Amino acid sequence: MGRLLFCLCIALFVAGCNPNRNERDTLRIAVIPKGTTHTFWKSVHAGALKAEREIAASGSAVEVIWKGPLLEDDRSHQISVVENFIAQRVDGIVLAPLDRKAMVAPVRSAGSAGIPVVVIDSDLDDDTKISFAATDNFRGGQIGGEHLAALLGGKGKVIMLRLMSGHASTEARERGFLDIMERFPEIELLSTNQHGGVTRETAFTAAENLLNRFGSEVDGIFAPNESTTNGILLALRSLGLTGRVRFVGFDGGEQNVEGLKKGEIQGLVLQDPFQMGYLGVKLIVDHIQGKQVDIRVDTGATLVSKENFEQPEIQNLLYPPLQDYLP
């Protein structure tokens, strides 16, 4: 009787330590991006699959499940995706939150269900996450601001087109950019309060409106993400302002990189989304396996221009090996 009771206690202890496994041998990790359209998120996906492959090669079975909203303004869809994965009792979640406030409740619900969450790309107004792997976005905005100020010789008239409210990552970049602009009294900010939205089409419309208003006097322009960079590029082309207006953007993508190569964009601040996806999965699996993980991991920000374009490390950031991992 005593031995039976002992065995029962051990079984209950093991089940309590790992309530989501349900006797499965494979760890199921949900990776939830902000969107699935931009090249940035395809790079995150590829990085997550690289981690899945490496972990499997080390002898631990893991399955990455990729699902997210199509566009980066669909908060309700992303909340639904998180809630569905909680109901499925996945073992862990890697989340790029669309909104620093709206996604707090779903993350707390996951924690209450015994499902750990690693946050990537954009932070949350919450400390229940296991780790946060992302660009230092404020510093990224500063890098863009420093480069634009140098291109302008420290004087001129500048526009910044924002993305949208609630995106912690781009809001930090915008603050970083403005922090640098404040250090140059001879730089005048013509407009900093307009939003481009999450598609290149909405960003193009917003940028075209701004350039129709300020195009005869603007000397420089800054964009905080892939879609706003692409929208501004299209507007500059449409109005014949490429080359005359100094333009610094954020993130790669085929069209933005092409604009850089042609000299239509004078600088891009590059993140490492491939590394974000990779580290997100590695961190959550390490945590589940009882290893200690850092609460904050900086994945880096790098300025690329025509001068350093051909450097191998820049080429790796511009052209991550998506074809090696994506289905």
PEBELMO-V679560 format. One record per residue. RES is the residue in one letter. OMEGA is omega in radians with two decimals (* if undefined). BURIAL is # if it has 16 or more other C-alpha atoms within 10 Angstrom, else .. D_FIRST is the distance of its C-alpha to the first C-alpha in Angstrom with 1 decimal. Layout:
# PEBELMO-V679560
<<RES/OMEGA/BURIAL/D_FIRST> <RES/OMEGA/BURIAL/D_FIRST>>
This chain:
# PEBELMO-V679560
<<M/3.13/./0.0> <G/3.14/./3.8> <R/3.12/./5.5> <L/3.14/./5.1> <L/3.12/./6.3> <F/-3.14/./8.7> <C/3.12/./10.0> <L/3.13/./10.6> <C/3.12/./12.5> <I/3.14/./14.5> <A/3.14/./15.5> <L/3.12/./16.7> <F/3.13/./18.5> <V/3.13/./20.3> <A/-3.13/./21.3> <G/3.14/./22.6> <C/-3.06/./24.7> <N/-2.99/./26.3> <P/-3.03/./26.5> <N/-3.01/#/29.5> <R/3.13/./28.6> <N/3.08/./26.8> <E/3.06/./25.7> <R/3.10/./29.3> <D/-3.07/./30.6> <T/3.04/./34.0> <L/3.12/#/34.8> <R/-3.08/#/37.1> <I/3.08/#/39.7> <A/3.07/#/42.2> <V/-3.00/#/45.6> <I/3.13/#/47.8> <P/3.02/#/51.5> <K/-3.12/#/54.2> <G/-3.11/#/56.1> <T/-3.03/#/56.4> <T/-3.00/./60.2> <H/3.08/#/61.4> <T/3.13/#/61.4> <F/-3.07/#/59.4> <W/3.03/#/56.3> <K/3.08/#/56.7> <S/3.06/#/56.6> <V/3.14/#/53.4> <H/-3.13/#/51.9> <A/3.11/#/53.0> <G/3.10/#/51.5> <A/3.14/#/48.1> <L/3.04/#/48.2> <K/3.11/#/49.2> <A/3.10/#/46.1> <E/-3.10/#/43.9> <R/-3.13/#/45.6> <E/-3.13/./45.1> <I/3.10/#/41.5> <A/-3.13/./40.9> <A/3.13/./42.9> <S/3.06/./40.6> <G/3.12/./37.6> <S/-3.11/./36.1> <A/3.11/#/36.7> <V/3.09/#/38.3> <E/3.06/#/40.3> <V/3.10/#/43.1> <I/-3.03/#/43.9> <W/3.10/./47.5> <K/3.11/#/48.6> <G/3.10/#/51.0> <P/3.11/#/54.1> <L/-3.08/./57.3> <L/-3.01/#/59.4> <E/3.03/#/58.6> <D/-3.07/#/59.4> <D/-3.09/#/56.8> <R/-3.08/#/54.4> <S/3.12/./52.9> <H/3.14/#/52.2> <Q/3.07/#/50.4> <I/3.11/#/48.3> <S/3.14/./47.4> <V/3.11/#/46.4> <V/-3.11/#/44.0> <E/3.12/#/42.5> <N/3.12/./42.1> <F/3.05/#/40.3> <I/3.13/#/37.9> <A/3.11/./37.2> <Q/3.13/./36.6> <R/3.03/#/34.0> <V/-3.08/#/35.8> <D/3.13/#/34.4> <G/-3.13/#/37.5> <I/2.95/#/41.0> <V/-2.96/#/44.3> <L/2.92/#/46.9> <A/-2.98/#/50.6> <P/3.11/#/51.1> <L/-3.07/#/54.2> <D/-3.05/#/54.5> <R/3.13/#/53.3> <K/-3.04/./52.6> <A/-3.08/#/51.8> <M/-3.14/#/49.0> <V/-3.09/#/47.1> <A/3.10/./45.3> <P/3.13/#/43.9> <V/3.09/#/42.8> <R/3.09/#/41.0> <S/3.09/./39.3> <A/3.12/#/38.1> <G/3.12/#/36.7> <S/3.11/./34.9> <A/3.14/./33.4> <G/-3.12/#/32.1> <I/-3.14/#/35.0> <P/-3.12/#/37.0> <V/2.93/#/40.8> <V/-3.13/#/43.4> <V/3.07/#/46.9> <I/3.00/#/49.9> <D/-3.10/#/53.7> <S/-3.08/#/53.9> <D/3.08/#/52.1> <L/3.01/#/50.4> <D/-3.04/./50.9> <D/-3.10/./47.2> <D/3.14/./45.0> <T/3.11/./41.7> <K/3.14/#/42.6> <I/-3.13/#/41.0> <S/3.13/#/44.3> <F/-3.13/#/47.9> <A/-3.04/#/49.9> <A/2.94/#/53.6> <T/2.88/#/57.2> <D/-2.95/#/58.6> <N/3.08/#/60.5> <F/3.11/#/62.7> <R/3.08/#/63.8> <G/3.07/#/64.4> <G/3.08/#/66.8> <Q/3.12/#/68.5> <I/3.09/#/69.0> <G/3.13/#/70.7> <G/3.12/#/72.8> <E/-3.12/#/73.9> <H/3.14/#/75.0> <L/3.11/#/76.9> <A/3.11/#/78.6> <A/3.12/./79.7> <L/-3.09/#/81.0> <L/-3.10/#/83.1> <G/3.07/./84.3> <G/3.11/./82.8> <K/-3.13/#/84.9> <G/-3.11/#/85.1> <K/-2.92/#/83.7> <V/3.02/#/80.0> <I/2.92/#/77.8> <M/3.06/#/74.0> <L/-3.13/#/72.4> <R/3.07/#/68.9> <L/3.12/#/66.1> <M/3.13/#/64.5> <S/3.04/./62.9> <G/3.09/./59.2> <H/-3.07/#/58.8> <A/-3.05/#/57.6> <S/-3.08/#/58.6> <T/3.08/#/62.2> <E/3.08/#/62.8> <A/3.10/#/62.0> <R/3.13/#/64.4> <E/3.10/#/67.1> <R/3.12/#/66.6> <G/3.11/#/66.9> <F/-3.13/#/70.1> <L/3.09/#/71.6> <D/3.12/#/70.8> <I/-3.12/#/73.0> <M/-3.14/#/75.7> <E/-3.11/./76.1> <R/-3.10/./77.1> <F/-3.06/./80.2> <P/-3.14/./82.7> <E/3.01/./84.9> <I/3.13/#/82.4> <E/3.12/#/82.6> <L/-3.11/#/79.7> <L/-3.13/#/81.2> <S/3.09/#/78.0> <T/-3.02/./74.3> <N/3.14/./73.0> <Q/-3.13/#/73.0> <H/-3.12/#/69.9> <G/-3.07/#/70.0> <G/-2.89/#/66.9> <V/3.08/#/64.4> <T/3.13/#/66.6> <R/3.14/#/69.7> <E/3.12/#/71.7> <T/3.11/#/71.1> <A/3.09/#/71.6> <F/-3.13/#/74.8> <T/-3.14/#/76.1> <A/-3.14/#/75.3> <A/3.12/#/76.8> <E/3.09/#/79.9> <N/3.14/./80.5> <L/-3.10/#/80.2> <L/3.03/#/82.5> <N/-3.13/./85.0> <R/-2.99/./85.2> <F/-2.99/#/85.1> <G/-3.10/#/85.9> <S/-3.08/./89.4> <E/-3.06/./88.1> <V/3.12/#/84.6> <D/-3.08/#/84.2> <G/-3.09/#/80.4> <I/-3.13/#/77.3> <F/3.09/#/73.5> <A/-3.00/#/70.6> <P/3.12/#/66.9> <N/-3.06/#/65.2> <E/-3.04/#/65.7> <S/3.10/#/67.0> <T/3.08/#/69.3> <T/-3.12/#/70.7> <N/3.13/#/71.4> <G/3.10/#/72.9> <I/3.11/#/75.3> <L/3.13/#/76.3> <L/3.14/#/77.3> <A/3.10/#/79.2> <L/3.10/#/81.0> <R/-3.08/./82.1> <S/-3.07/./83.2> <L/3.10/./85.4> <G/-3.07/./86.7> <L/3.12/#/85.2> <T/-3.12/#/83.2> <G/3.12/./84.4> <R/3.10/./86.3> <V/3.08/#/83.3> <R/-2.98/#/80.9> <F/3.06/#/77.4> <V/-3.11/#/74.0> <G/-3.09/#/70.9> <F/3.10/#/67.1> <D/-3.12/#/65.0> <G/-3.00/#/66.1> <G/-3.00/#/66.2> <E/-3.05/./68.8> <Q/3.12/./71.6> <N/3.11/#/71.2> <V/3.09/#/71.3> <E/3.09/./74.3> <G/3.09/#/76.0> <L/-3.12/#/75.3> <K/-3.13/./76.8> <K/-3.11/./79.9> <G/3.11/#/80.4> <E/3.01/#/79.8> <I/-3.08/#/76.8> <Q/3.09/#/77.3> <G/3.03/#/73.7> <L/3.01/#/70.1> <V/-3.06/#/67.2> <L/2.94/#/64.4> <Q/3.07/#/60.7> <D/-3.09/#/58.1> <P/3.09/#/56.2> <F/3.13/#/54.9> <Q/3.09/#/53.2> <M/3.13/#/51.9> <G/3.13/#/50.0> <Y/-3.09/#/48.9> <L/3.12/#/47.6> <G/-3.14/#/46.0> <V/3.14/#/43.6> <K/-3.11/#/43.1> <L/-3.10/#/42.3> <I/3.12/#/39.8> <V/3.08/#/37.9> <D/3.13/./37.9> <H/-3.13/#/36.5> <I/-3.12/#/33.7> <Q/3.04/./32.9> <G/3.13/./32.7> <K/3.11/./36.2> <Q/3.11/./38.6> <V/3.10/./41.5> <D/-3.14/./44.9> <I/-3.13/./45.4> <R/3.11/./49.0> <V/3.13/#/50.4> <D/-3.11/./54.2> <T/2.96/#/55.2> <G/3.05/#/58.9> <A/-3.02/#/62.2> <T/3.05/#/65.3> <L/3.04/#/68.9> <V/3.09/#/70.5> <S/3.12/#/74.3> <K/-3.09/./76.8> <E/-3.10/./77.1> <N/-3.02/./73.5> <F/-3.02/#/72.8> <E/-3.14/./72.8> <Q/-3.06/./70.5> <P/-3.11/./67.4> <E/3.08/./64.9> <I/3.11/#/66.8> <Q/3.11/./66.8> <N/3.11/./63.0> <L/-3.11/#/62.7> <L/-3.04/#/65.3> <Y/3.10/./64.1> <P/-3.02/#/60.3> <P/-3.09/./59.0> <L/-3.05/#/58.0> <Q/-3.13/./58.9> <D/-3.01/./56.4> <Y/-3.08/./53.4> <L/3.13/./54.3> <P/*/./54.0>>
